[in-house]
């Protein structure tokens, strides 16, 4: 049932997915779905669990060389959103649902911002600056996903993932890694 719900929420969004369609996709009666999940909201909440592997992929983007954090973050983010079906379906469902469901919006914000904020704080940025940098990077990455997966802007949707990593990586690098203060004086 959860796999069917992921597929339906990913395809139709929170508002468009129905318990009947989910039940039909799962090959069960709608009453059975309601027996396990008392409402569409509860079913949506159960569907939105993201695997620990997906979470660690994004966190791992900050463990490599400092000078390539931007590219690593874009690569990890796109790998999760466009990778393994259960996680990718759940994230797309969350993205579609974020427009119409406060629960989905909160889950999406938490998923993306917390992973990026943790990484940015490692670079010694003050907490507000780290949160702002993470929010800007999150917005950029969500926009790319919307363009590639939801709206399907043709040139963006058809572009090779690595080409996007090369183009977006430097911008994300500037957002995620605060500029270093000079180690010695400019005059001497």
N, CA and C atoms as an extended XYZ file, in Angstrom:
564
Properties=species:S:1:pos:R:3:atomname:S:1:resname:S:1:resid:I:1 pbc="F F F"
N         0.818       -1.193        0.000 N   UNK     1
C         0.000        0.000        0.000 CA  UNK     1
C         0.865        1.262        0.000 C   UNK     1
N         1.965        1.222        0.758 N   UNK     2
C         2.825        2.402        0.816 CA  UNK     2
C         3.476        2.681       -0.539 C   UNK     2
N         3.899        1.631       -1.234 N   UNK     3
C         4.482        1.844       -2.562 CA  UNK     3
C         3.456        2.432       -3.517 C   UNK     3
N         2.231        1.938       -3.466 N   UNK     4
C         1.169        2.479       -4.317 CA  UNK     4
C         0.874        3.923       -3.948 C   UNK     4
N         0.855        4.227       -2.658 N   UNK     5
C         0.602        5.604       -2.212 CA  UNK     5
C         1.727        6.528       -2.681 C   UNK     5
N         2.977        6.074       -2.592 N   UNK     6
C         4.103        6.892       -3.072 CA  UNK     6
C         3.919        7.224       -4.551 C   UNK     6
N         3.583        6.208       -5.325 N   UNK     7
C         3.404        6.425       -6.765 CA  UNK     7
C         2.273        7.409       -7.036 C   UNK     7
N         1.163        7.243       -6.341 N   UNK     8
C         0.005        8.123       -6.569 CA  UNK     8
C         0.286        9.549       -6.119 C   UNK     8
N         0.888        9.724       -4.935 N   UNK     9
C         1.211       11.071       -4.461 CA  UNK     9
C         2.246       11.726       -5.370 C   UNK     9
N         3.217       10.948       -5.854 N   UNK    10
C         4.238       11.501       -6.746 CA  UNK    10
C         3.626       11.927       -8.075 C   UNK    10
N         2.675       11.157       -8.568 N   UNK    11
C         2.070       11.453       -9.872 CA  UNK    11
C         1.013       12.548       -9.791 C   UNK    11
N         0.200       12.539       -8.739 N   UNK    12
C        -0.957       13.441       -8.691 CA  UNK    12
C        -0.879       14.506       -7.612 C   UNK    12
N         0.122       14.427       -6.726 N   UNK    13
C         0.175       15.370       -5.619 CA  UNK    13
C        -0.799       14.971       -4.527 C   UNK    13
N        -0.739       15.690       -3.406 N   UNK    14
C        -1.584       15.363       -2.269 CA  UNK    14
C        -3.060       15.496       -2.605 C   UNK    14
N        -3.434       16.618       -3.206 N   UNK    15
C        -4.850       16.849       -3.507 CA  UNK    15
C        -5.381       15.880       -4.558 C   UNK    15
N        -4.581       15.583       -5.561 N   UNK    16
C        -5.050       14.756       -6.667 CA  UNK    16
C        -5.107       13.270       -6.359 C   UNK    16
N        -4.287       12.805       -5.430 N   UNK    17
C        -4.287       11.378       -5.085 CA  UNK    17
C        -5.522       11.063       -4.251 C   UNK    17
N        -6.144        9.945       -4.542 N   UNK    18
C        -7.318        9.537       -3.775 CA  UNK    18
C        -7.062        8.186       -3.128 C   UNK    18
N        -7.766        7.941       -2.033 N   UNK    19
C        -7.654        6.646       -1.357 CA  UNK    19
C        -8.075        5.536       -2.313 C   UNK    19
N        -9.106        5.771       -3.100 N   UNK    20
C        -9.559        4.745       -4.050 CA  UNK    20
C        -8.495        4.424       -5.094 C   UNK    20
N        -7.831        5.458       -5.624 N   UNK    21
C        -6.783        5.230       -6.620 CA  UNK    21
C        -5.599        4.496       -6.002 C   UNK    21
N        -5.263        4.861       -4.783 N   UNK    22
C        -4.159        4.191       -4.086 CA  UNK    22
C        -4.509        2.721       -3.852 C   UNK    22
N        -5.728        2.481       -3.387 N   UNK    23
C        -6.172        1.106       -3.143 CA  UNK    23
C        -6.172        0.289       -4.437 C   UNK    23
N        -6.659        0.886       -5.517 N   UNK    24
C        -6.687        0.187       -6.805 CA  UNK    24
C        -5.267       -0.150       -7.266 C   UNK    24
N        -4.359        0.799       -7.109 N   UNK    25
C        -2.967        0.590       -7.490 CA  UNK    25
C        -2.346       -0.535       -6.666 C   UNK    25
N        -2.724       -0.616       -5.385 N   UNK    26
C        -2.181       -1.648       -4.494 CA  UNK    26
C        -2.911       -2.978       -4.638 C   UNK    26
N        -4.057       -2.976       -5.329 N   UNK    27
C        -4.822       -4.206       -5.495 CA  UNK    27
C        -5.599       -4.605       -4.245 C   UNK    27
N        -5.995       -3.591       -3.458 N   UNK    28
C        -6.761       -3.859       -2.234 CA  UNK    28
C        -8.002       -2.984       -2.217 C   UNK    28
N        -8.878       -3.251       -1.275 N   UNK    29
C       -10.079       -2.450       -1.093 CA  UNK    29
C        -9.729       -1.150       -0.360 C   UNK    29
N       -10.419       -0.068       -0.689 N   UNK    30
C       -10.175        1.228       -0.042 CA  UNK    30
C       -10.386        1.154        1.467 C   UNK    30
N       -11.318        0.308        1.906 N   UNK    31
C       -11.566        0.162        3.346 CA  UNK    31
C       -10.328       -0.383        4.067 C   UNK    31
N        -9.570       -1.229        3.400 N   UNK    32
C        -8.354       -1.763        4.004 CA  UNK    32
C        -7.316       -0.657        4.193 C   UNK    32
N        -7.205        0.205        3.200 N   UNK    33
C        -6.279        1.338        3.327 CA  UNK    33
C        -6.680        2.175        4.538 C   UNK    33
N        -7.966        2.454        4.676 N   UNK    34
C        -8.455        3.283        5.788 CA  UNK    34
C        -8.320        2.558        7.128 C   UNK    34
N        -8.339        1.244        7.109 N   UNK    35
C        -8.159        0.488        8.352 CA  UNK    35
C        -6.743        0.687        8.891 C   UNK    35
N        -5.751        0.688        7.995 N   UNK    36
C        -4.368        0.857        8.418 CA  UNK    36
C        -3.989        2.315        8.613 C   UNK    36
N        -4.527        3.185        7.780 N   UNK    37
C        -4.219        4.619        7.823 CA  UNK    37
C        -5.561        5.338        7.912 C   UNK    37
N        -5.845        5.946        9.025 N   UNK    38
C        -7.179        6.486        9.279 CA  UNK    38
C        -7.574        7.641        8.372 C   UNK    38
N        -6.610        8.251        7.707 N   UNK    39
C        -6.926        9.377        6.827 CA  UNK    39
C        -5.865        9.482        5.742 C   UNK    39
N        -6.153       10.278        4.745 N   UNK    40
C        -5.176       10.515        3.685 CA  UNK    40
C        -3.953       11.222        4.267 C   UNK    40
N        -4.162       12.109        5.249 N   UNK    41
C        -3.040       12.794        5.899 CA  UNK    41
C        -2.098       11.801        6.577 C   UNK    41
N        -2.665       10.832        7.296 N   UNK    42
C        -1.825        9.846        7.971 CA  UNK    42
C        -1.085        8.960        6.970 C   UNK    42
N        -1.760        8.606        5.898 N   UNK    43
C        -1.113        7.813        4.854 CA  UNK    43
C         0.033        8.605        4.235 C   UNK    43
N        -0.213        9.876        3.974 N   UNK    44
C         0.819       10.742        3.408 CA  UNK    44
C         2.029       10.819        4.348 C   UNK    44
N         1.773       10.962        5.641 N   UNK    45
C         2.861       10.998        6.616 CA  UNK    45
C         3.688        9.724        6.610 C   UNK    45
N         3.021        8.581        6.495 N   UNK    46
C         3.734        7.300        6.459 CA  UNK    46
C         4.569        7.163        5.190 C   UNK    46
N         4.048        7.678        4.094 N   UNK    47
C         4.736        7.595        2.809 CA  UNK    47
C         6.002        8.443        2.794 C   UNK    47
N         6.013        9.524        3.533 N   UNK    48
C         7.106       10.479        3.448 CA  UNK    48
C         8.375       10.071        4.176 C   UNK    48
N         8.418        8.888        4.739 N   UNK    49
C         9.658        8.481        5.386 CA  UNK    49
C        10.707        8.225        4.308 C   UNK    49
N        11.845        8.841        4.497 N   UNK    50
C        12.942        8.752        3.541 CA  UNK    50
C        13.998        7.814        4.134 C   UNK    50
N        14.572        6.973        3.310 N   UNK    51
C        15.527        5.980        3.808 CA  UNK    51
C        16.779        6.643        4.391 C   UNK    51
N        17.391        5.978        5.373 N   UNK    52
C        18.634        6.498        5.949 CA  UNK    52
C        19.742        6.639        4.904 C   UNK    52
N        19.730        5.780        3.886 N   UNK    53
C        20.750        5.861        2.835 CA  UNK    53
C        20.641        7.178        2.070 C   UNK    53
N        19.408        7.591        1.786 N   UNK    54
C        19.210        8.858        1.078 CA  UNK    54
C        19.676       10.023        1.932 C   UNK    54
N        19.376        9.972        3.213 N   UNK    55
C        19.800       11.048        4.109 CA  UNK    55
C        21.324       11.104        4.206 C   UNK    55
N        21.966        9.965        4.276 N   UNK    56
C        23.421        9.967        4.412 CA  UNK    56
C        24.114       10.421        3.130 C   UNK    56
N        23.478       10.200        1.974 N   UNK    57
C        24.064       10.685        0.714 CA  UNK    57
C        24.233       12.194        0.731 C   UNK    57
N        23.207       12.885        1.184 N   UNK    58
C        23.274       14.347        1.212 CA  UNK    58
C        24.265       14.804        2.270 C   UNK    58
N        24.239       14.205        3.447 N   UNK    59
C        25.188       14.569        4.501 CA  UNK    59
C        26.623       14.298        4.050 C   UNK    59
N        26.825       13.237        3.286 N   UNK    60
C        28.155       12.879        2.811 CA  UNK    60
C        28.757       13.876        1.840 C   UNK    60
N        27.936       14.745        1.271 N   UNK    61
C        28.441       15.746        0.333 CA  UNK    61
C        29.422       16.700        1.005 C   UNK    61
N        29.344       16.815        2.326 N   UNK    62
C        30.203       17.747        3.044 CA  UNK    62
C        31.457       17.090        3.600 C   UNK    62
N        31.645       15.819        3.338 N   UNK    63
C        32.794       15.128        3.899 CA  UNK    63
C        33.997       15.104        2.953 C   UNK    63
N        33.799       15.528        1.717 N   UNK    64
C        34.900       15.526        0.754 CA  UNK    64
C        35.710       16.809        0.817 C   UNK    64
N        36.492       17.052       -0.221 N   UNK    65
C        37.328       18.253       -0.264 CA  UNK    65
C        36.479       19.530       -0.221 C   UNK    65
N        36.942       20.497        0.559 N   UNK    66
C        36.228       21.757        0.752 CA  UNK    66
C        35.974       22.483       -0.568 C   UNK    66
N        36.925       22.428       -1.483 N   UNK    67
C        36.803       23.178       -2.732 CA  UNK    67
C        35.778       22.589       -3.706 C   UNK    67
N        35.251       21.403       -3.406 N   UNK    68
C        34.250       20.820       -4.307 CA  UNK    68
C        32.917       20.529       -3.607 C   UNK    68
N        32.664       21.178       -2.487 N   UNK    69
C        31.426       20.957       -1.735 CA  UNK    69
C        30.203       21.284       -2.592 C   UNK    69
N        30.255       22.348       -3.365 N   UNK    70
C        29.112       22.731       -4.195 CA  UNK    70
C        28.734       21.643       -5.177 C   UNK    70
N        29.706       21.149       -5.911 N   UNK    71
C        29.430       20.075       -6.869 CA  UNK    71
C        28.990       18.806       -6.166 C   UNK    71
N        29.623       18.490       -5.047 N   UNK    72
C        29.250       17.286       -4.301 CA  UNK    72
C        27.804       17.382       -3.812 C   UNK    72
N        27.407       18.563       -3.342 N   UNK    73
C        26.039       18.748       -2.829 CA  UNK    73
C        25.017       18.612       -3.954 C   UNK    73
N        25.279       19.234       -5.110 N   UNK    74
C        24.347       19.122       -6.238 CA  UNK    74
C        24.250       17.670       -6.686 C   UNK    74
N        25.379       17.003       -6.809 N   UNK    75
C        25.406       15.600       -7.248 CA  UNK    75
C        24.624       14.715       -6.273 C   UNK    75
N        24.861       14.894       -4.980 N   UNK    76
C        24.168       14.072       -3.975 CA  UNK    76
C        22.674       14.353       -3.988 C   UNK    76
N        22.304       15.607       -4.064 N   UNK    77
C        20.895       15.996       -4.062 CA  UNK    77
C        20.174       15.404       -5.276 C   UNK    77
N        20.754       15.566       -6.463 N   UNK    78
C        20.113       15.028       -7.664 CA  UNK    78
C        20.076       13.503       -7.641 C   UNK    78
N        21.104       12.880       -7.086 N   UNK    79
C        21.112       11.417       -6.998 CA  UNK    79
C        19.957       10.921       -6.138 C   UNK    79
N        19.650       11.643       -5.064 N   UNK    80
C        18.544       11.244       -4.189 CA  UNK    80
C        17.205       11.497       -4.873 C   UNK    80
N        17.036       12.665       -5.488 N   UNK    81
C        15.758       13.019       -6.114 CA  UNK    81
C        15.487       12.241       -7.386 C   UNK    81
N        16.542       11.811       -8.060 N   UNK    82
C        16.364       11.125       -9.337 CA  UNK    82
C        16.824        9.675       -9.268 C   UNK    82
N        17.126        9.192       -8.070 N   UNK    83
C        17.698        7.856       -7.922 CA  UNK    83
C        16.690        6.791       -7.593 C   UNK    83
N        16.960        6.038       -6.531 N   UNK    84
C        16.145        4.890       -6.127 CA  UNK    84
C        14.671        5.263       -6.038 C   UNK    84
N        13.838        4.445       -6.660 N   UNK    85
C        12.418        4.761       -6.788 CA  UNK    85
C        11.679        5.089       -5.496 C   UNK    85
N        11.762        4.286       -4.443 N   UNK    86
C        10.952        4.646       -3.268 CA  UNK    86
C        11.299        6.028       -2.725 C   UNK    86
N        12.587        6.343       -2.615 N   UNK    87
C        12.964        7.664       -2.111 CA  UNK    87
C        12.597        8.763       -3.091 C   UNK    87
N        12.897        8.572       -4.365 N   UNK    88
C        12.596        9.599       -5.366 CA  UNK    88
C        11.089        9.837       -5.457 C   UNK    88
N        10.295        8.781       -5.443 N   UNK    89
C         8.836        8.933       -5.479 CA  UNK    89
C         8.335        9.672       -4.250 C   UNK    89
N         8.864        9.315       -3.083 N   UNK    90
C         8.433        9.972       -1.850 CA  UNK    90
C         8.782       11.459       -1.875 C   UNK    90
N         9.961       11.785       -2.351 N   UNK    91
C        10.369       13.191       -2.406 CA  UNK    91
C         9.542       13.979       -3.420 C   UNK    91
N         9.277       13.389       -4.576 N   UNK    92
C         8.428       14.077       -5.558 CA  UNK    92
C         7.011       14.262       -5.017 C   UNK    92
N         6.525       13.267       -4.309 N   UNK    93
C         5.200       13.392       -3.690 CA  UNK    93
C         5.219       14.511       -2.659 C   UNK    93
N         6.289       14.573       -1.895 N   UNK    94
C         6.424       15.621       -0.899 CA  UNK    94
C         6.467       16.992       -1.569 C   UNK    94
N         7.202       17.090       -2.667 N   UNK    95
C         7.306       18.357       -3.391 CA  UNK    95
C         5.959       18.780       -3.952 C   UNK    95
N         5.263       17.862       -4.589 N   UNK    96
C         3.926       18.187       -5.109 CA  UNK    96
C         2.966       18.538       -3.981 C   UNK    96
N         3.056       17.787       -2.895 N   UNK    97
C         2.167       18.017       -1.767 CA  UNK    97
C         2.467       19.294       -1.008 C   UNK    97
N         3.711       19.765       -1.074 N   UNK    98
C         4.100       20.971       -0.332 CA  UNK    98
C         3.284       22.185       -0.753 C   UNK    98
N         2.794       22.162       -1.979 N   UNK    99
C         1.991       23.278       -2.482 CA  UNK    99
C         0.641       23.343       -1.776 C   UNK    99
N         0.078       22.177       -1.433 N   UNK   100
C        -1.276       22.161       -0.890 CA  UNK   100
C        -1.390       21.631        0.534 C   UNK   100
N        -0.320       21.103        1.086 N   UNK   101
C        -0.391       20.521        2.424 CA  UNK   101
C         0.711       21.105        3.299 C   UNK   101
N         0.315       21.703        4.414 N   UNK   102
C         1.297       22.257        5.346 CA  UNK   102
C         2.222       21.166        5.879 C   UNK   102
N         1.681       19.977        6.111 N   UNK   103
C         2.487       18.865        6.598 CA  UNK   103
C         3.591       18.533        5.598 C   UNK   103
N         3.241       18.451        4.332 N   UNK   104
C         4.241       18.139        3.308 CA  UNK   104
C         5.257       19.263        3.181 C   UNK   104
N         4.783       20.505        3.261 N   UNK   105
C         5.698       21.642        3.190 CA  UNK   105
C         6.701       21.623        4.326 C   UNK   105
N         6.223       21.343        5.525 N   UNK   106
C         7.113       21.283        6.688 CA  UNK   106
C         8.112       20.134        6.537 C   UNK   106
N         7.651       18.979        6.062 N   UNK   107
C         8.553       17.841        5.890 CA  UNK   107
C         9.613       18.131        4.840 C   UNK   107
N         9.211       18.746        3.747 N   UNK   108
C        10.171       19.067        2.694 CA  UNK   108
C        11.210       20.065        3.196 C   UNK   108
N        10.754       21.125        3.857 N   UNK   109
C        11.692       22.116        4.415 CA  UNK   109
C        12.676       21.449        5.362 C   UNK   109
N        12.158       20.623        6.268 N   UNK   110
C        13.015       19.961        7.247 CA  UNK   110
C        14.014       19.046        6.557 C   UNK   110
N        13.551       18.285        5.595 N   UNK   111
C        14.433       17.347        4.901 CA  UNK   111
C        15.609       18.062        4.245 C   UNK   111
N        15.325       19.115        3.503 N   UNK   112
C        16.382       19.770        2.734 CA  UNK   112
C        17.214       20.709        3.597 C   UNK   112
N        16.564       21.619        4.304 N   UNK   113
C        17.309       22.639        5.041 CA  UNK   113
C        18.164       22.053        6.157 C   UNK   113
N        17.649       21.081        6.885 N   UNK   114
C        18.439       20.567        7.999 CA  UNK   114
C        19.707       19.891        7.506 C   UNK   114
N        19.630       19.164        6.379 N   UNK   115
C        20.820       18.506        5.864 CA  UNK   115
C        21.864       19.533        5.426 C   UNK   115
N        21.401       20.568        4.736 N   UNK   116
C        22.342       21.577        4.265 CA  UNK   116
C        22.852       22.449        5.411 C   UNK   116
N        21.983       22.788        6.368 N   UNK   117
C        22.410       23.610        7.510 CA  UNK   117
C        23.501       22.929        8.314 C   UNK   117
N        23.334       21.624        8.541 N   UNK   118
C        24.357       20.870        9.279 CA  UNK   118
C        25.706       21.005        8.594 C   UNK   118
N        25.708       20.848        7.291 N   UNK   119
C        26.961       20.940        6.536 CA  UNK   119
C        27.560       22.331        6.575 C   UNK   119
N        26.739       23.362        6.407 N   UNK   120
C        27.241       24.738        6.381 CA  UNK   120
C        27.806       25.123        7.742 C   UNK   120
N        27.180       24.674        8.821 N   UNK   121
C        27.666       25.017       10.172 CA  UNK   121
C        29.063       24.465       10.415 C   UNK   121
N        29.443       23.418        9.719 N   UNK   122
C        30.788       22.860        9.884 CA  UNK   122
C        31.872       23.844        9.469 C   UNK   122
N        31.512       24.822        8.662 N   UNK   123
C        32.511       25.771        8.157 CA  UNK   123
C        32.663       26.984        9.055 C   UNK   123
N        32.088       26.947       10.251 N   UNK   124
C        32.286       28.017       11.217 CA  UNK   124
C        31.429       29.245       11.003 C   UNK   124
N        30.428       29.158       10.179 N   UNK   125
C        29.530       30.275        9.929 CA  UNK   125
C        28.642       30.489       11.154 C   UNK   125
N        28.258       31.746       11.423 N   UNK   126
C        27.344       31.957       12.549 CA  UNK   126
C        25.998       31.308       12.223 C   UNK   126
N        25.196       30.955       13.237 N   UNK   127
C        23.966       30.186       12.999 CA  UNK   127
C        22.999       30.827       12.002 C   UNK   127
N        22.783       32.141       12.113 N   UNK   128
C        21.853       32.786       11.175 CA  UNK   128
C        22.400       32.738        9.752 C   UNK   128
N        23.679       33.018        9.594 N   UNK   129
C        24.298       32.983        8.272 CA  UNK   129
C        24.225       31.582        7.684 C   UNK   129
N        24.470       30.573        8.510 N   UNK   130
C        24.405       29.179        8.039 CA  UNK   130
C        22.993       28.840        7.581 C   UNK   130
N        21.988       29.253        8.343 N   UNK   131
C        20.601       28.972        7.970 CA  UNK   131
C        20.216       29.689        6.685 C   UNK   131
N        20.652       30.941        6.536 N   UNK   132
C        20.343       31.695        5.318 CA  UNK   132
C        21.015       31.050        4.110 C   UNK   132
N        22.269       30.686        4.244 N   UNK   133
C        22.978       30.025        3.147 CA  UNK   133
C        22.291       28.716        2.764 C   UNK   133
N        21.904       27.942        3.767 N   UNK   134
C        21.226       26.665        3.507 CA  UNK   134
C        19.868       26.895        2.848 C   UNK   134
N        19.138       27.921        3.283 N   UNK   135
C        17.825       28.211        2.691 CA  UNK   135
C        17.966       28.632        1.233 C   UNK   135
N        18.960       29.439        0.929 N   UNK   136
C        19.181       29.853       -0.462 CA  UNK   136
C        19.579       28.655       -1.327 C   UNK   136
N        20.467       27.818       -0.812 N   UNK   137
C        20.884       26.630       -1.556 CA  UNK   137
C        19.693       25.679       -1.744 C   UNK   137
N        18.880       25.519       -0.701 N   UNK   138
C        17.695       24.663       -0.787 CA  UNK   138
C        16.743       25.155       -1.860 C   UNK   138
N        16.523       26.461       -1.879 N   UNK   139
C        15.611       27.042       -2.871 CA  UNK   139
C        16.116       26.795       -4.286 C   UNK   139
N        17.419       26.925       -4.475 N   UNK   140
C        18.005       26.686       -5.788 CA  UNK   140
C        17.810       25.226       -6.204 C   UNK   140
N        18.096       24.309       -5.290 N   UNK   141
C        17.980       22.888       -5.600 CA  UNK   141
C        16.524       22.473       -5.832 C   UNK   141
N        15.616       23.011       -5.051 N   UNK   142
C        14.195       22.716       -5.256 CA  UNK   142
C        13.754       23.234       -6.620 C   UNK   142
N        14.204       24.434       -6.980 N   UNK   143
C        13.858       24.990       -8.288 CA  UNK   143
C        14.336       24.107       -9.430 C   UNK   143
N        15.539       23.582       -9.300 N   UNK   144
C        16.069       22.682      -10.329 CA  UNK   144
C        15.204       21.426      -10.418 C   UNK   144
N        14.833       20.892       -9.271 N   UNK   145
C        13.993       19.694       -9.255 CA  UNK   145
C        12.624       19.971       -9.861 C   UNK   145
N        12.037       21.100       -9.521 N   UNK   146
C        10.733       21.456      -10.104 CA  UNK   146
C        10.856       21.546      -11.619 C   UNK   146
N        11.903       22.208      -12.091 N   UNK   147
C        12.101       22.345      -13.528 CA  UNK   147
C        12.331       21.020      -14.225 C   UNK   147
N        13.094       20.121      -13.595 N   UNK   148
C        13.418       18.829      -14.223 CA  UNK   148
C        12.313       17.795      -14.069 C   UNK   148
N        11.671       17.750      -12.910 N   UNK   149
C        10.786       16.635      -12.581 CA  UNK   149
C         9.298       16.974      -12.627 C   UNK   149
N         8.937       18.197      -12.289 N   UNK   150
C         7.515       18.535      -12.161 CA  UNK   150
C         7.030       19.285      -13.403 C   UNK   150
N         7.630       20.444      -13.684 N   UNK   151
C         7.232       21.255      -14.838 CA  UNK   151
C         7.810       20.661      -16.125 C   UNK   151
N         8.934       19.992      -15.998 N   UNK   152
C         9.637       19.348      -17.112 CA  UNK   152
C        10.006       20.348      -18.213 C   UNK   152
N        10.715       21.409      -17.812 N   UNK   153
C        11.273       22.347      -18.779 CA  UNK   153
C        12.190       21.513      -19.666 C   UNK   153
N        11.873       21.446      -20.957 N   UNK   154
C        12.486       20.428      -21.823 CA  UNK   154
C        14.014       20.425      -21.789 C   UNK   154
N        14.656       21.551      -21.967 N   UNK   155
C        16.121       21.552      -22.011 CA  UNK   155
C        16.710       21.143      -20.658 C   UNK   155
N        16.062       21.513      -19.585 N   UNK   156
C        16.538       21.156      -18.245 CA  UNK   156
C        16.259       19.681      -17.944 C   UNK   156
N        15.076       19.214      -18.283 N   UNK   157
C        14.697       17.826      -18.017 CA  UNK   157
C        15.546       16.847      -18.825 C   UNK   157
N        15.956       17.249      -20.014 N   UNK   158
C        16.724       16.361      -20.882 CA  UNK   158
C        18.229       16.456      -20.662 C   UNK   158
N        18.677       17.460      -19.926 N   UNK   159
C        20.114       17.673      -19.732 CA  UNK   159
C        20.715       16.565      -18.863 C   UNK   159
N        21.922       16.178      -19.202 N   UNK   160
C        22.669       15.188      -18.437 CA  UNK   160
C        22.887       15.710      -17.009 C   UNK   160
N        22.730       14.838      -16.037 N   UNK   161
C        22.867       15.231      -14.631 CA  UNK   161
C        24.234       15.845      -14.339 C   UNK   161
N        25.294       15.270      -14.875 N   UNK   162
C        26.642       15.792      -14.613 CA  UNK   162
C        26.844       17.188      -15.213 C   UNK   162
N        26.197       17.465      -16.329 N   UNK   163
C        26.284       18.812      -16.912 CA  UNK   163
C        25.637       19.829      -15.967 C   UNK   163
N        24.543       19.437      -15.334 N   UNK   164
C        23.896       20.326      -14.365 CA  UNK   164
C        24.791       20.502      -13.148 C   UNK   164
N        25.415       19.435      -12.700 N   UNK   165
C        26.330       19.524      -11.561 CA  UNK   165
C        27.441       20.528      -11.861 C   UNK   165
N        28.018       20.459      -13.054 N   UNK   166
C        29.116       21.374      -13.421 CA  UNK   166
C        28.655       22.831      -13.473 C   UNK   166
N        27.431       23.060      -13.924 N   UNK   167
C        26.919       24.439      -14.038 CA  UNK   167
C        26.484       25.011      -12.692 C   UNK   167
N        25.822       24.199      -11.879 N   UNK   168
C        25.241       24.694      -10.625 CA  UNK   168
C        26.238       24.607       -9.466 C   UNK   168
N        27.171       23.678       -9.546 N   UNK   169
C        28.139       23.476       -8.467 CA  UNK   169
C        28.834       24.735       -7.987 C   UNK   169
N        29.384       25.569       -8.891 N   UNK   170
C        30.067       26.785       -8.433 CA  UNK   170
C        29.135       27.758       -7.680 C   UNK   170
N        27.894       27.868       -8.124 N   UNK   171
C        26.951       28.755       -7.423 CA  UNK   171
C        26.651       28.210       -6.032 C   UNK   171
N        26.462       26.900       -5.941 N   UNK   172
C        26.210       26.300       -4.635 CA  UNK   172
C        27.450       26.387       -3.745 C   UNK   172
N        28.611       26.277       -4.342 N   UNK   173
C        29.864       26.417       -3.593 CA  UNK   173
C        29.911       27.788       -2.919 C   UNK   173
N        29.554       28.838       -3.665 N   UNK   174
C        29.567       30.190       -3.116 CA  UNK   174
C        28.555       30.349       -1.975 C   UNK   174
N        27.443       29.637       -2.066 N   UNK   175
C        26.436       29.728       -1.005 CA  UNK   175
C        26.803       28.891        0.222 C   UNK   175
N        27.296       27.696        0.008 N   UNK   176
C        27.502       26.771        1.117 CA  UNK   176
C        28.791       26.997        1.898 C   UNK   176
N        29.832       27.462        1.232 N   UNK   177
C        31.125       27.627        1.892 CA  UNK   177
C        31.398       29.119        2.067 C   UNK   177
N        31.332       29.617        3.317 N   UNK   178
C        31.586       31.037        3.535 CA  UNK   178
C        33.011       31.397        3.132 C   UNK   178
N        33.193       32.635        2.670 N   UNK   179
C        34.548       33.035        2.297 CA  UNK   179
C        35.473       32.978        3.514 C   UNK   179
N        36.666       32.536        3.276 N   UNK   180
C        37.651       32.460        4.366 CA  UNK   180
C        38.261       33.829        4.604 C   UNK   180
N        38.513       34.113        5.863 N   UNK   181
C        39.186       35.375        6.171 CA  UNK   181
C        40.669       35.199        5.893 C   UNK   181
N        41.308       36.286        5.456 N   UNK   182
C        42.741       36.167        5.106 CA  UNK   182
C        43.561       35.754        6.339 C   UNK   182
N        44.565       34.924        6.092 N   UNK   183
C        45.409       34.471        7.193 CA  UNK   183
C        46.516       35.459        7.501 C   UNK   183
N        46.802       36.327        6.579 N   UNK   184
C        47.813       37.337        6.877 CA  UNK   184
C        47.363       38.672        6.332 C   UNK   184
N        47.965       39.662        6.734 N   UNK   185
C        47.550       41.012        6.378 CA  UNK   185
C        47.799       41.304        4.908 C   UNK   185
N        46.884       42.091        4.279 N   UNK   186
C        47.022       42.356        2.845 CA  UNK   186
C        48.258       43.181        2.516 C   UNK   186
N        48.769       43.948        3.457 N   UNK   187
C        49.920       44.831        3.165 CA  UNK   187
C        51.242       44.194        3.571 C   UNK   187
N        51.222       42.973        3.954 N   UNK   188
C        52.503       42.558        4.310 CA  UNK   188
C        52.801       41.275        4.778 C   UNK   188
